[in-house]
Amino acid sequence: MKTILITGSNGLLGQKLVELLTQTTTNGEPQNTIVATARGQNRLPITDGYVYQSMDITNREEVQNVVASIKPNVIIHTAAMTNVDQCESEKDACWSQNVHAVEYLIEACSKIDCFLLHLSTDFIFDGKSGPYKEDAEANPISFYGWSKYAAEKLVINSNIRWGIARTVLVYGIAHDMSRTNIILWVKKSLEDGKNIKVVTDQWRTPTLAEDLAKGCALIAEKEAEGIFNISGKDFLTPYEMAIMTADYFNLDKSLISQADSTTFSQPAKRPPRTGFDLTKSNEVLGYEPASFMEGIEVLAKQIKK
């Protein structure tokens, strides 16, 4: 039985991980001891099967104390500043949450021989030649991308046992979060009869949050070392995602118009063509994600609840 500590448990991925890992049982008994951590109060919708501990990842002393007292076998580090434009304007906060926090976790892990699973992103690439394999050359074009790349370098060059799960455009529904995603946004806009513009010159492999949680759980279970691509398998533009969403919910597609990314002014640059090759994750971990259509179906069921 392992003790698994999750950072950022109030976030979308954190919530899905706690839910998944608390349901993983052997003969009806919990397989692992789960410790959920986040800044401030616990906002998880479930109360059973785990312990909650408040932990601010930007506070070195707090990170050292919590990790030393819990002595986890594995830390799954999901907490990060992920708003790409906000990272561009609040560089210090971004570096503090995305880089310094990783230094503190590495330091804490090294004292107790704990395996660290760090979450990273397709934004470490310039998007000129996606889909990418794990060994592709990084070249970030935004401050967020640089912060995540710097964190990866810290993990890779550390003396601890580590895994990195890179992901792409995560979508899902979280409890008690105002966070939207492309499926919910398209559905709501079209139901309200709004015209929307969606880009055709960016490509991604959008990732269902439940699949990302599954991929992380596979790495944590095996304590599989190295870098793994954990994303969806369909290589799509946001425009294609919008059309598929409209089709699924039988909404008016004529309200969706094509646009290119130059029509939107965003502070941070986006890599045009990312997405991931999943061969390694499939062969080493047995990772099998849902298709984008299946992902829409998962969200549709959750909306009904």
BATI-116291 format. One record per atom (N, C-alpha, C, O): residue in one letter; x, y, z. Coordinates in steps of 0.1 Angstrom, whole numbers, padded with zeros to 4 digits, always signed. Example, Ala and Ser with C-alpha at 12.3 -4.5 7.8 and 13.67 -1.06 7.14 Angstrom:
% BATI-116291
A+0132-0057+0078/A+0123-0045+0078/A+0132-0033+0078/A+0142-0033+0085/S+0128-0022+0071/S+0137-0011+0071/S+0129+0000+0079/S+0134+0011+0080/
***
This chain:
% BATI-116291
M+0008-0012+0000/M+0000+0000+0000/M+0009+0013+0000/M+0018+0014+0008/K+0006+0022-0009/K+0014+0034-0010/K+0006+0045-0003/K-0006+0045-0002/T+0013+0055+0001/T+0007+0068+0005/T+0010+0078-0006/T+0022+0081-0010/I-0001+0083-0012/I+0000+0092-0024/I-0005+0106-0020/I-0016+0107-0016/L+0004+0116-0021/L+0000+0130-0018/L-0002+0137-0031/L+0006+0136-0040/I-0013+0144-0032/I-0017+0152-0044/I-0016+0166-0041/I-0023+0171-0031/T-0009+0174-0049/T-0010+0189-0047/T-0021+0194-0056/T-0024+0188-0067/G-0026+0206-0053/G-0037+0212-0061/G-0050+0204-0062/G-0056+0203-0072/S-0053+0198-0050/S-0065+0189-0051/S-0078+0196-0053/S-0088+0189-0056/N-0078+0209-0052/N-0091+0216-0055/N-0093+0219-0069/N-0104+0223-0074/G-0082+0217-0077/G-0083+0220-0092/G-0090+0209-0099/G-0094+0198-0094/L-0092+0211-0112/L-0099+0201-0121/L-0092+0187-0120/L-0098+0177-0117/L-0079+0187-0123/L-0072+0174-0123/L-0071+0168-0109/L-0073+0156-0107/G-0068+0177-0099/G-0067+0173-0085/G-0080+0166-0081/G-0080+0155-0074/Q-0092+0172-0084/Q-0104+0166-0080/Q-0106+0152-0087/Q-0111+0142-0080/K-0103+0151-0100/K-0105+0138-0107/K-0096+0127-0101/K-0099+0116-0101/L-0084+0131-0097/L-0074+0122-0092/L-0079+0116-0078/L-0078+0104-0076/V-0083+0125-0070/V-0088+0121-0056/V-0099+0111-0058/V-0100+0101-0052/E-0109+0115-0067/E-0120+0107-0070/E-0116+0093-0075/E-0121+0083-0070/L-0107+0093-0085/L-0102+0080-0091/L-0095+0071-0080/L-0098+0060-0079/L-0085+0078-0073/L-0077+0070-0064/L-0084+0065-0052/L-0080+0054-0046/T-0094+0072-0047/T-0102+0067-0036/T-0111+0056-0039/T-0115+0048-0031/Q-0114+0055-0052/Q-0122+0044-0057/Q-0114+0031-0060/Q-0120+0021-0063/T-0101+0032-0061/T-0093+0021-0065/T-0091+0012-0052/T-0084+0015-0043/T-0097+0000-0053/T-0097-0009-0042/T-0092-0023-0045/T-0093-0027-0057/T-0087-0030-0035/T-0084-0044-0037/T-0093-0052-0027/T-0092-0049-0015/N-0101-0061-0032/N-0110-0068-0023/N-0118-0059-0014/N-0121-0062-0002/G-0123-0048-0020/G-0131-0038-0012/G-0123-0029-0003/G-0129-0020+0003/E-0110-0032-0001/E-0102-0023+0008/E-0095-0013-0001/E-0091-0016-0012/P-0093-0001+0004/P-0086+0009-0004/P-0072+0005-0007/P-0065-0001+0002/Q-0068+0007-0019/Q-0054+0002-0024/Q-0043+0011-0018/Q-0032+0007-0015/N-0046+0024-0017/N-0036+0034-0012/N-0042+0043-0002/N-0054+0045-0001/T-0033+0050+0005/T-0037+0061+0014/T-0035+0074+0007/T-0024+0077+0001/I-0046+0081+0005/I-0046+0093-0003/I-0046+0106+0006/I-0055+0107+0015/V-0037+0115+0004/V-0036+0127+0011/V-0038+0138+0000/V-0030+0140-0008/A-0049+0146+0002/A-0052+0157-0007/A-0047+0170-0001/A-0049+0173+0011/T-0040+0178-0009/T-0035+0191-0004/T-0038+0202-0014/T-0038+0200-0026/A-0041+0214-0008/A-0043+0226-0016/A-0042+0238-0007/A-0041+0236+0005/R-0042+0250-0013/R-0041+0262-0005/R-0055+0264+0001/R-0065+0264-0007/G-0055+0267+0014/G-0068+0271+0020/G-0077+0259+0022/G-0073+0248+0026/Q-0090+0261+0021/Q-0100+0251+0025/Q-0102+0240+0014/Q-0099+0242+0003/N-0106+0229+0019/N-0109+0217+0010/N-0122+0220+0003/N-0133+0222+0009/R-0121+0220-0011/R-0134+0222-0018/R-0138+0210-0026/R-0146+0210-0035/L-0133+0198-0022/L-0137+0186-0029/L-0151+0182-0026/L-0156+0183-0014/P-0158+0177-0036/P-0172+0173-0033/P-0174+0160-0025/P-0184+0157-0020/I-0163+0152-0025/I-0163+0139-0017/I-0156+0141-0004/I-0146+0148-0003/T-0161+0134+0006/T-0154+0135+0019/T-0148+0123+0024/T-0140+0123+0034/D-0150+0111+0018/D-0145+0099+0023/D-0133+0094+0015/D-0132+0097+0003/G-0125+0086+0022/G-0115+0078+0015/G-0101+0085+0014/G-0092+0080+0008/Y-0100+0097+0020/Y-0087+0105+0019/Y-0086+0114+0031/Y-0096+0117+0038/V-0074+0119+0033/V-0072+0130+0043/V-0069+0143+0036/V-0063+0142+0026/Y-0074+0154+0042/Y-0071+0167+0036/Y-0061+0174+0045/Y-0063+0175+0057/Q-0051+0180+0038/Q-0042+0188+0046/Q-0039+0201+0038/Q-0036+0201+0026/S-0041+0213+0044/S-0038+0225+0037/S-0023+0227+0035/S-0015+0225+0044/M-0019+0230+0022/M-0005+0232+0019/M-0004+0242+0008/M-0009+0241-0003/D+0004+0253+0011/D+0007+0263+0000/D+0020+0259-0006/D+0031+0260+0001/I+0020+0256-0019/I+0032+0251-0025/I+0043+0261-0027/I+0054+0258-0030/T+0039+0274-0025/T+0049+0285-0027/T+0056+0288-0013/T+0065+0296-0013/N+0052+0281-0003/N+0058+0283+0010/N+0067+0271+0013/N+0063+0260+0017/R+0081+0274+0012/R+0090+0263+0013/R+0089+0255+0027/R+0089+0243+0027/E+0088+0263+0037/E+0087+0256+0051/E+0075+0247+0052/E+0076+0236+0057/E+0064+0252+0047/E+0051+0245+0048/E+0053+0232+0040/E+0048+0221+0044/V+0058+0233+0028/V+0060+0221+0019/V+0069+0211+0026/V+0066+0199+0027/Q+0081+0215+0032/Q+0090+0206+0039/Q+0083+0199+0051/Q+0084+0187+0052/N+0075+0207+0059/N+0069+0202+0071/N+0058+0192+0067/N+0057+0181+0073/V+0050+0195+0058/V+0039+0186+0054/V+0044+0173+0048/V+0040+0162+0052/V+0054+0174+0039/V+0059+0162+0033/V+0067+0153+0043/V+0066+0141+0043/A+0074+0160+0052/A+0082+0153+0062/A+0072+0145+0072/A+0075+0134+0077/S+0061+0152+0075/S+0052+0145+0085/S+0044+0134+0078/S+0040+0124+0085/I+0040+0135+0066/I+0032+0125+0059/I+0040+0114+0053/I+0036+0102+0052/K+0053+0117+0049/K+0062+0107+0043/K+0055+0099+0032/K+0054+0087+0032/P+0050+0106+0021/P+0044+0099+0010/P+0054+0090+0002/P+0066+0094+0002/N+0049+0080-0004/N+0057+0072-0013/N+0058+0079-0027/N+0068+0079-0034/V+0047+0086-0030/V+0045+0093-0043/V+0039+0106-0041/V+0029+0107-0033/I+0044+0117-0048/I+0037+0130-0048/I+0033+0132-0063/I+0041+0131-0072/I+0020+0135-0065/I+0015+0139-0078/I+0013+0154-0078/I+0004+0159-0071/H+0021+0161-0085/H+0021+0175-0084/H+0013+0182-0095/H+0018+0184-0106/T+0000+0185-0092/T-0008+0191-0102/T-0010+0206-0100/T-0015+0213-0110/A-0006+0211-0089/A-0008+0226-0086/A+0001+0234-0095/A+0013+0231-0096/A-0005+0244-0101/A+0003+0253-0110/A-0005+0265-0114/A-0017+0265-0112/M+0002+0275-0119/M-0005+0287-0124/M-0006+0284-0139/M+0004+0284-0146/T-0018+0282-0144/T-0020+0277-0158/T-0027+0287-0167/T-0028+0284-0179/N-0031+0298-0162/N-0037+0308-0171/N-0025+0315-0178/N-0018+0323-0173/V-0024+0312-0191/V-0013+0315-0200/V-0011+0330-0200/V+0000+0335-0200/D-0022+0338-0202/D-0021+0352-0203/D-0017+0359-0190/D-0010+0369-0189/Q-0023+0353-0179/Q-0020+0358-0165/Q-0005+0356-0162/Q+0001+0365-0156/C+0001+0345-0167/C+0015+0342-0165/C+0023+0353-0171/C+0034+0357-0167/E+0019+0358-0183/E+0026+0368-0190/E+0026+0381-0183/E+0036+0388-0183/S+0015+0384-0176/S+0015+0397-0169/S+0019+0397-0154/S+0023+0407-0149/E+0019+0384-0149/E+0022+0383-0134/E+0034+0373-0133/E+0033+0362-0128/K+0045+0377-0139/K+0057+0368-0140/K+0062+0362-0127/K+0065+0351-0126/D+0062+0371-0117/D+0068+0367-0104/D+0059+0356-0098/D+0064+0346-0093/A+0046+0358-0098/A+0036+0348-0093/A+0037+0335-0100/A+0037+0324-0094/C+0039+0336-0113/C+0040+0324-0122/C+0052+0316-0118/C+0052+0304-0117/W+0064+0323-0117/W+0076+0316-0114/W+0076+0310-0100/W+0081+0299-0098/S+0070+0317-0091/S+0068+0313-0077/S+0060+0300-0077/S+0064+0290-0070/Q+0049+0299-0084/Q+0040+0287-0084/Q+0045+0276-0093/Q+0044+0264-0089/N+0051+0280-0104/N+0055+0269-0114/N+0069+0264-0113/N+0072+0253-0118/V+0078+0272-0107/V+0092+0268-0106/V+0097+0266-0092/V+0102+0256-0088/H+0096+0277-0084/H+0101+0276-0070/H+0094+0264-0062/H+0100+0257-0055/A+0081+0263-0065/A+0073+0252-0058/A+0079+0239-0061/A+0080+0230-0052/V+0084+0237-0073/V+0089+0224-0078/V+0103+0222-0071/V+0106+0211-0067/E+0111+0233-0069/E+0123+0232-0061/E+0120+0227-0047/E+0127+0218-0042/Y+0110+0232-0041/Y+0107+0228-0027/Y+0102+0214-0026/Y+0106+0206-0017/L+0095+0209-0036/L+0090+0195-0036/L+0102+0186-0038/L+0102+0175-0032/I+0111+0189-0047/I+0122+0181-0050/I+0131+0179-0037/I+0135+0168-0034/E+0133+0190-0031/E+0140+0191-0018/E+0134+0181-0008/E+0140+0174-0001/A+0121+0183-0006/A+0113+0175+0003/A+0114+0160+0000/A+0115+0151+0008/C+0112+0157-0013/C+0112+0143-0018/C+0126+0136-0016/C+0127+0124-0012/S+0137+0144-0018/S+0150+0138-0016/S+0153+0134-0002/S+0162+0125+0000/K+0146+0139+0008/K+0149+0135+0021/K+0142+0122+0025/K+0146+0116+0035/I+0132+0118+0018/I+0124+0106+0022/I+0123+0096+0011/I+0115+0087+0011/D+0132+0098+0000/D+0131+0089-0012/D+0117+0087-0017/D+0112+0076-0018/C+0111+0099-0020/C+0097+0099-0025/C+0097+0101-0040/C+0105+0109-0045/F+0089+0093-0048/F+0088+0095-0062/F+0079+0107-0065/F+0068+0109-0060/L+0084+0116-0074/L+0077+0128-0078/L+0071+0127-0092/L+0079+0126-0101/L+0058+0128-0093/L+0052+0129-0106/L+0048+0143-0109/L+0039+0149-0102/H+0055+0149-0118/H+0053+0164-0122/H+0045+0165-0134/H+0047+0158-0144/L+0035+0174-0134/L+0026+0177-0145/L+0032+0188-0154/L+0035+0198-0149/S+0033+0185-0167/S+0038+0195-0176/S+0029+0197-0188/S+0018+0192-0188/T+0033+0204-0199/T+0024+0209-0209/T+0030+0209-0223/T+0042+0209-0224/D+0021+0209-0233/D+0026+0210-0247/D+0031+0224-0250/D+0038+0227-0260/F+0029+0234-0240/F+0033+0248-0243/F+0048+0249-0241/F+0053+0260-0242/I+0056+0238-0238/I+0070+0239-0237/I+0076+0239-0252/I+0088+0241-0254/F+0067+0236-0262/F+0071+0235-0276/F+0066+0248-0283/F+0057+0255-0279/D+0073+0250-0295/D+0070+0262-0303/D+0058+0259-0312/D+0053+0269-0318/G+0054+0247-0313/G+0042+0244-0321/G+0045+0244-0336/G+0035+0246-0344/K+0057+0242-0340/K+0060+0242-0355/K+0059+0228-0361/K+0057+0227-0373/S+0060+0218-0352/S+0060+0204-0358/S+0053+0194-0350/S+0058+0182-0349/G+0042+0197-0344/G+0034+0187-0336/G+0027+0177-0346/G+0027+0180-0358/P+0022+0166-0341/P+0023+0161-0328/P+0037+0157-0324/P+0045+0152-0332/Y+0040+0158-0311/Y+0054+0156-0305/Y+0055+0143-0298/Y+0046+0138-0292/K+0067+0137-0299/K+0071+0126-0291/K+0078+0131-0278/K+0081+0143-0277/E+0080+0123-0269/E+0086+0127-0256/E+0100+0133-0257/E+0104+0141-0249/D+0108+0129-0267/D+0121+0133-0268/D+0123+0145-0277/D+0134+0149-0281/A+0112+0151-0281/A+0113+0163-0290/A+0119+0175-0283/A+0119+0176-0271/E+0125+0184-0291/E+0132+0195-0286/E+0122+0206-0281/E+0113+0210-0289/A+0124+0211-0269/A+0115+0221-0264/A+0120+0235-0268/A+0132+0237-0271/N+0110+0244-0270/N+0113+0258-0274/N+0101+0267-0271/N+0094+0270-0280/P+0099+0270-0258/P+0087+0277-0254/P+0086+0291-0260/P+0096+0298-0263/I+0074+0296-0263/I+0072+0309-0269/I+0064+0318-0260/I+0060+0329-0264/S+0061+0313-0248/S+0053+0322-0238/S+0060+0320-0224/S+0068+0311-0222/F+0057+0330-0216/F+0064+0329-0202/F+0059+0317-0195/F+0066+0310-0188/Y+0046+0313-0196/Y+0040+0301-0190/Y+0048+0289-0195/Y+0052+0281-0187/G+0051+0288-0208/G+0058+0277-0214/G+0072+0276-0208/G+0077+0266-0205/W+0079+0288-0206/W+0092+0289-0201/W+0092+0284-0186/W+0101+0276-0182/S+0082+0288-0179/S+0082+0284-0165/S+0080+0269-0163/S+0086+0262-0155/K+0072+0263-0172/K+0070+0248-0171/K+0082+0241-0176/K+0085+0230-0171/Y+0089+0247-0186/Y+0101+0240-0191/Y+0112+0241-0180/Y+0120+0231-0179/A+0113+0252-0173/A+0123+0254-0163/A+0120+0243-0152/A+0130+0238-0146/A+0108+0241-0149/A+0104+0231-0138/A+0108+0217-0143/A+0113+0209-0135/E+0105+0214-0155/E+0109+0201-0161/E+0124+0199-0159/E+0129+0188-0155/K+0132+0209-0162/K+0147+0208-0161/K+0151+0205-0147/K+0160+0197-0145/L+0144+0212-0137/L+0147+0210-0123/L+0145+0195-0120/L+0153+0189-0113/V+0134+0190-0124/V+0130+0176-0121/V+0140+0166-0127/V+0145+0157-0121/I+0143+0168-0140/I+0151+0159-0148/I+0166+0159-0142/I+0172+0149-0141/N+0170+0171-0138/N+0184+0172-0132/N+0185+0169-0117/N+0196+0171-0112/S+0174+0165-0111/S+0174+0163-0097/S+0180+0149-0094/S+0183+0141-0103/N+0182+0146-0081/N+0187+0133-0077/N+0176+0124-0072/N+0179+0114-0065/I+0164+0128-0074/I+0152+0120-0069/I+0147+0111-0081/I+0151+0112-0092/R+0138+0101-0077/R+0131+0093-0087/R+0119+0102-0092/R+0112+0107-0084/W+0118+0103-0105/W+0107+0112-0110/W+0101+0106-0123/W+0106+0098-0130/G+0089+0112-0125/G+0081+0110-0138/G+0076+0123-0142/G+0072+0131-0133/I+0074+0126-0155/I+0068+0138-0159/I+0056+0134-0168/I+0058+0126-0178/A+0044+0139-0165/A+0033+0137-0174/A+0030+0150-0181/A+0026+0159-0175/R+0032+0150-0195/R+0029+0162-0202/R+0015+0160-0208/R+0011+0149-0212/T+0008+0171-0208/T-0006+0170-0213/T-0010+0182-0222/T-0002+0191-0224/V-0022+0181-0228/V-0026+0191-0238/V-0040+0195-0236/V-0049+0186-0234/L-0044+0208-0235/L-0057+0213-0235/L-0067+0204-0228/L-0075+0197-0234/V-0066+0205-0214/V-0074+0196-0206/V-0088+0201-0205/V-0090+0213-0202/Y-0098+0193-0207/Y-0112+0197-0205/Y-0120+0188-0196/Y-0117+0176-0195/G-0129+0193-0188/G-0137+0185-0179/G-0146+0194-0171/G-0146+0206-0172/I-0153+0188-0162/I-0162+0196-0153/I-0157+0193-0139/I-0157+0182-0134/A-0154+0204-0132/A-0150+0203-0118/A-0161+0208-0109/A-0169+0217-0113/H-0161+0203-0097/H-0171+0207-0087/H-0167+0221-0082/H-0155+0224-0079/D-0177+0230-0081/D-0175+0243-0074/D-0164+0252-0081/D-0157+0260-0074/M-0162+0250-0094/M-0152+0259-0101/M-0159+0266-0112/M-0168+0259-0119/S-0156+0278-0115/S-0163+0285-0125/S-0156+0283-0139/S-0160+0288-0149/R-0146+0274-0138/R-0138+0271-0150/R-0147+0266-0162/R-0154+0256-0160/T-0145+0272-0173/T-0153+0266-0185/T-0143+0259-0194/T-0131+0258-0191/N-0148+0253-0205/N-0139+0246-0214/N-0146+0248-0228/N-0158+0252-0229/I-0140+0243-0238/I-0145+0246-0252/I-0159+0239-0254/I-0167+0245-0261/I-0161+0228-0248/I-0174+0221-0250/I-0185+0229-0243/I-0196+0231-0249/L-0183+0232-0231/L-0193+0240-0224/L-0196+0254-0230/L-0207+0258-0231/W-0185+0260-0234/W-0186+0273-0240/W-0194+0273-0253/W-0203+0281-0256/V-0191+0263-0262/V-0198+0262-0275/V-0212+0259-0272/V-0221+0265-0278/K-0215+0249-0263/K-0229+0245-0260/K-0237+0257-0256/K-0248+0259-0260/K-0232+0264-0246/K-0239+0275-0240/K-0241+0286-0250/K-0252+0292-0252/S-0231+0290-0258/S-0232+0301-0268/S-0243+0297-0278/S-0251+0306-0282/L-0242+0285-0283/L-0252+0281-0294/L-0266+0280-0288/L-0276+0284-0295/E-0267+0275-0276/E-0281+0275-0270/E-0286+0289-0268/E-0298+0291-0269/D-0277+0299-0265/D-0282+0313-0264/D-0283+0320-0277/D-0286+0332-0278/G-0281+0312-0288/G-0282+0318-0302/G-0271+0328-0305/G-0273+0337-0314/K-0260+0327-0299/K-0248+0336-0302/K-0240+0331-0313/K-0238+0319-0315/N-0235+0341-0321/N-0225+0337-0332/N-0211+0336-0325/N-0208+0345-0317/I-0204+0326-0328/I-0190+0325-0323/I-0180+0323-0333/I-0183+0317-0344/K-0168+0328-0331/K-0157+0326-0340/K-0147+0316-0333/K-0144+0318-0322/V-0143+0306-0341/V-0134+0296-0335/V-0122+0294-0345/V-0124+0293-0357/V-0110+0293-0339/V-0098+0292-0348/V-0096+0279-0355/V-0099+0268-0350/T-0091+0281-0367/T-0088+0269-0376/T-0073+0267-0377/T-0069+0257-0384/D-0065+0276-0372/D-0050+0274-0375/D-0043+0270-0362/D-0031+0273-0361/Q-0049+0263-0353/Q-0042+0257-0341/Q-0047+0243-0341/Q-0058+0240-0343/W-0037+0234-0337/W-0040+0219-0336/W-0036+0214-0323/W-0025+0218-0318/R-0045+0206-0317/R-0042+0201-0303/R-0047+0186-0303/R-0054+0181-0312/T-0043+0179-0292/T-0049+0166-0289/T-0056+0168-0276/T-0051+0164-0265/P-0069+0173-0276/P-0076+0177-0263/P-0077+0165-0254/P-0080+0154-0258/T-0076+0168-0241/T-0075+0157-0231/T-0086+0158-0221/T-0088+0168-0215/L-0094+0147-0220/L-0104+0146-0210/L-0097+0145-0196/L-0088+0137-0194/A-0102+0153-0187/A-0096+0153-0173/A-0095+0139-0167/A-0086+0136-0160/E-0106+0131-0169/E-0106+0118-0164/E-0095+0109-0169/E-0089+0101-0163/D-0092+0111-0182/D-0081+0104-0189/D-0067+0108-0183/D-0059+0099-0181/L-0066+0121-0181/L-0053+0126-0175/L-0051+0120-0161/L-0040+0116-0158/A-0062+0119-0154/A-0061+0113-0140/A-0057+0099-0141/A-0049+0094-0133/K-0063+0092-0151/K-0060+0078-0153/K-0045+0076-0157/K-0038+0067-0151/G-0040+0084-0166/G-0026+0084-0169/G-0017+0086-0158/G-0007+0079-0156/C-0020+0096-0150/C-0012+0099-0138/C-0012+0087-0128/C-0002+0084-0122/A-0024+0081-0126/A-0025+0070-0117/A-0017+0058-0122/A-0011+0051-0114/L-0016+0056-0135/L-0008+0045-0140/L+0007+0048-0138/L+0014+0038-0134/I+0011+0060-0139/I+0025+0064-0137/I+0028+0062-0122/I+0039+0056-0118/A+0019+0067-0113/A+0021+0066-0099/A+0022+0052-0094/A+0030+0048-0085/E+0013+0044-0099/E+0012+0030-0095/E+0025+0022-0098/E+0030+0015-0089/K+0030+0025-0110/K+0042+0018-0114/K+0055+0025-0110/K+0066+0020-0111/E+0053+0038-0105/E+0064+0047-0102/E+0073+0047-0115/E+0086+0045-0114/A+0067+0048-0126/A+0074+0047-0139/A+0082+0060-0141/A+0077+0071-0142/E+0095+0058-0143/E+0104+0069-0145/E+0105+0074-0159/E+0104+0066-0169/G+0107+0087-0161/G+0108+0093-0174/G+0097+0102-0178/G+0088+0105-0170/I+0097+0106-0190/I+0086+0115-0195/I+0076+0107-0203/I+0079+0099-0211/F+0063+0111-0200/F+0052+0104-0207/F+0042+0114-0213/F+0038+0124-0206/N+0038+0112-0225/N+0027+0121-0231/N+0014+0115-0227/N+0011+0103-0230/I+0006+0123-0220/I-0007+0118-0215/I-0018+0129-0220/I-0020+0139-0214/S-0024+0125-0232/S-0033+0135-0238/S-0044+0127-0245/S-0045+0115-0243/G-0053+0134-0252/G-0063+0127-0260/G-0056+0122-0272/G-0044+0124-0275/K-0064+0114-0280/K-0057+0108-0292/K-0062+0115-0305/K-0055+0113-0316/D-0072+0123-0305/D-0077+0130-0317/D-0070+0143-0319/D-0070+0152-0311/F-0064+0145-0331/F-0057+0157-0335/F-0066+0167-0342/F-0070+0165-0353/L-0070+0177-0335/L-0081+0186-0339/L-0078+0201-0338/L-0070+0205-0330/T-0085+0209-0346/T-0085+0223-0344/T-0097+0227-0335/T-0106+0219-0334/P-0096+0238-0328/P-0107+0242-0320/P-0120+0243-0328/P-0131+0240-0323/Y-0119+0247-0341/Y-0131+0248-0349/Y-0137+0234-0351/Y-0149+0233-0350/E-0129+0224-0353/E-0134+0210-0355/E-0141+0206-0342/E-0151+0199-0342/M-0134+0209-0330/M-0140+0206-0317/M-0154+0212-0316/M-0163+0206-0310/A-0155+0225-0320/A-0168+0232-0319/A-0179+0226-0327/A-0190+0224-0323/I-0175+0222-0340/I-0185+0215-0349/I-0189+0202-0343/I-0201+0199-0343/M-0180+0194-0337/M-0183+0181-0331/M-0193+0183-0319/M-0202+0175-0317/T-0190+0194-0311/T-0199+0196-0300/T-0213+0200-0304/T-0222+0195-0299/A-0214+0209-0315/A-0227+0212-0320/A-0234+0200-0325/A-0246+0199-0323/D-0227+0191-0332/D-0233+0179-0337/D-0239+0170-0326/D-0250+0165-0327/Y-0231+0169-0316/Y-0235+0160-0305/Y-0247+0165-0298/Y-0256+0157-0295/F-0248+0178-0296/F-0260+0184-0289/F-0271+0188-0298/F-0281+0195-0294/N-0269+0185-0311/N-0279+0190-0321/N-0282+0205-0321/N-0293+0209-0321/L-0271+0212-0321/L-0273+0227-0321/L-0269+0233-0334/L-0264+0226-0343/D-0272+0246-0336/D-0271+0252-0349/D-0257+0255-0353/D-0251+0265-0347/K-0251+0247-0362/K-0237+0249-0366/K-0234+0262-0374/K-0223+0267-0374/S-0245+0267-0380/S-0243+0279-0388/S-0239+0292-0380/S-0235+0302-0385/L-0241+0290-0366/L-0236+0301-0357/L-0221+0301-0355/L-0216+0311-0350/I-0215+0291-0360/I-0200+0289-0358/I-0193+0294-0370/I-0195+0289-0381/S-0184+0304-0369/S-0176+0308-0381/S-0162+0306-0378/S-0157+0306-0367/Q-0154+0304-0390/Q-0140+0301-0389/Q-0132+0314-0387/Q-0136+0324-0393/A-0122+0313-0379/A-0113+0325-0378/A-0099+0320-0377/A-0096+0308-0374/D-0089+0329-0379/D-0075+0325-0376/D-0071+0333-0364/D-0076+0343-0360/S-0060+0328-0357/S-0056+0333-0344/S-0052+0347-0344/S-0052+0354-0333/T-0049+0353-0356/T-0046+0367-0356/T-0057+0376-0353/T-0056+0388-0350/T-0070+0371-0354/T-0082+0379-0351/T-0084+0381-0336/T-0092+0389-0332/F-0076+0373-0328/F-0078+0375-0313/F-0065+0381-0308/F-0054+0376-0311/S-0067+0391-0300/S-0055+0397-0294/S-0053+0391-0279/S-0061+0395-0270/Q-0043+0383-0278/Q-0040+0377-0265/Q-0026+0380-0261/Q-0017+0380-0269/P-0024+0384-0248/P-0010+0388-0244/P+0001+0377-0246/P+0012+0381-0250/A-0003+0364-0245/A+0007+0354-0246/A+0006+0347-0260/A-0005+0345-0265/K+0017+0344-0266/K+0017+0336-0279/K+0013+0322-0276/K+0017+0316-0266/R+0005+0316-0285/R+0002+0302-0285/R+0009+0294-0295/R+0011+0299-0306/P+0014+0282-0292/P+0021+0274-0302/P+0010+0269-0312/P+0000+0264-0308/P+0012+0271-0325/P+0001+0267-0334/P-0002+0252-0335/P-0014+0249-0335/R+0008+0244-0336/R+0005+0230-0338/R+0013+0221-0328/R+0025+0219-0329/T+0005+0217-0318/T+0012+0208-0308/T+0005+0194-0309/T+0006+0188-0320/G+0000+0189-0298/G-0006+0176-0298/G+0006+0166-0296/G+0017+0169-0298/F+0002+0154-0292/F+0012+0144-0288/F+0010+0130-0294/F-0001+0126-0298/D+0022+0124-0296/D+0022+0110-0300/D+0022+0102-0288/D+0030+0104-0278/L+0012+0092-0287/L+0010+0085-0274/L+0016+0071-0274/L+0013+0063-0265/T+0024+0068-0284/T+0030+0054-0285/T+0036+0049-0273/T+0033+0038-0268/K+0045+0057-0267/K+0052+0053-0255/K+0043+0051-0243/K+0044+0040-0236/S+0034+0060-0241/S+0025+0058-0229/S+0016+0046-0231/S+0013+0039-0221/N+0012+0043-0243/N+0004+0032-0246/N+0012+0019-0243/N+0007+0010-0237/E+0024+0018-0248/E+0032+0006-0247/E+0038+0004-0233/E+0037-0007-0228/V+0042+0015-0226/V+0048+0013-0213/V+0038+0012-0202/V+0039+0005-0192/L+0027+0021-0203/L+0017+0022-0192/L+0004+0015-0195/L-0004+0013-0186/G+0002+0012-0208/G-0011+0007-0212/G-0022+0018-0212/G-0034+0016-0209/Y-0017+0030-0215/Y-0026+0042-0215/Y-0035+0042-0227/Y-0030+0042-0238/E-0048+0043-0226/E-0058+0043-0237/E-0068+0054-0234/E-0077+0052-0227/P-0066+0066-0241/P-0076+0077-0238/P-0089+0075-0247/P-0090+0068-0256/A-0099+0083-0243/A-0112+0083-0250/A-0110+0091-0263/A-0101+0099-0264/S-0119+0090-0272/S-0119+0099-0284/S-0126+0112-0279/S-0132+0112-0269/F-0125+0122-0288/F-0131+0135-0284/F-0146+0134-0283/F-0152+0140-0274/M-0152+0126-0292/M-0167+0124-0292/M-0171+0117-0278/M-0181+0120-0272/E-0163+0107-0274/E-0166+0100-0262/E-0164+0110-0250/E-0171+0109-0240/G-0154+0119-0251/G-0152+0129-0241/G-0164+0138-0239/G-0169+0141-0228/I-0170+0142-0251/I-0182+0151-0251/I-0193+0143-0243/I-0201+0149-0235/E-0194+0130-0246/E-0205+0122-0240/E-0203+0121-0225/E-0213+0122-0217/V-0191+0120-0220/V-0188+0120-0206/V-0193+0133-0199/V-0199+0133-0189/L-0189+0144-0206/L-0194+0157-0200/L-0209+0159-0201/L-0215+0165-0192/A-0215+0154-0212/A-0230+0155-0213/A-0237+0148-0201/A-0246+0153-0196/K-0231+0136-0197/K-0237+0129-0186/K-0235+0137-0173/K-0244+0137-0165/Q-0223+0143-0172/Q-0220+0150-0159/Q-0229+0163-0158/Q-0233+0167-0147/I-0232+0169-0170/I-0241+0181-0170/I-0255+0177-0165/I-0261+0185-0157/K-0259+0165-0169/K-0273+0161-0165/K-0274+0159-0150/K-0284+0161-0144/K-0263+0154-0144/K-0263+0152-0129/K-0265+0165-0122/K-0265+0165-0110/
***
